[in-house]
Amino acid sequence: DGENSGAAASLQGRNTLVSNVPEPSKWDGVSTNTGPKGVLKDWQRFKQLEVEKRREQEAERLALMKKLSITCKSTLDEEKDKKDVKHDEFSELLSDEFLEQ
């Protein structure tokens, strides 16, 4: 009986292992483009998507840089603007219309 109980336990252990293995799933898809031409076509499509993604990221990065950049004038720009305003005032004072008034 000792041998029979050991064999029964072994058989029960095998059944447990078999029941734990999942059933293979059925694949309903169709396999296409598996030859060399299909592989090359898939690779080209992958590279195209990669380039598009890189361009998108670059555009987003530039937009973010513009959004986060601080616009400011340098002191040289401010001085130039002041000179332009003064020059405009002087030219207005020297104009014939102003002198005739």
C-alpha positions, 0 to 999 in steps of 0.5 A, spaced: 500 500 500 505 504 501 507 504 494 500 505 491 499 511 495 506 514 493 504 513 486 497 516 487 501 522 490 505 522 484 500 522 479 496 527 483 502 532 483 502 531 475 495 533 475 496 539 479 502 541 474 498 540 468 492 544 471 496 550 472 499 550 465 494 555 461 491 553 455 494 556 449 490 562 446 488 562 439 490 567 435 485 570 430 490 575 426 492 574 419 500 573 418 502 578 413 509 581 411 513 576 414 518 575 408 524 580 407 520 585 403 515 585 409 520 586 414 524 592 410 517 595 409 516 595 417 523 597 418 522 603 414 515 605 417 518 604 424 524 609 422 518 614 419 514 614 425 521 615 429 523 621 425 515 624 425 516 623 433 523 626 433 520 632 429 514 633 434 518 633 440 523 638 437 517 643 435 514 642 443 521 643 445 521 650 441 514 652 443 516 650 451 523 654 450 519 660 447 514 660 452 519 660 458 524 665 455 524 672 458 523 677 453 527 683 456 531 689 453 538 690 454 541 697 456 544 698 449 537 697 446 534 702 451 539 707 450 538 707 442 530 707 443 532 714 447 536 717 442 531 715 437 526 719 441 530 725 442 532 725 434 525 725 433 523 730 437 529 735 435 527 733 427 520 735 429 522 742 432 527 743 426 521 742 421 518 748 417 511 747 420 513 748 427 518 754 426 512 757 422 507 757 428 
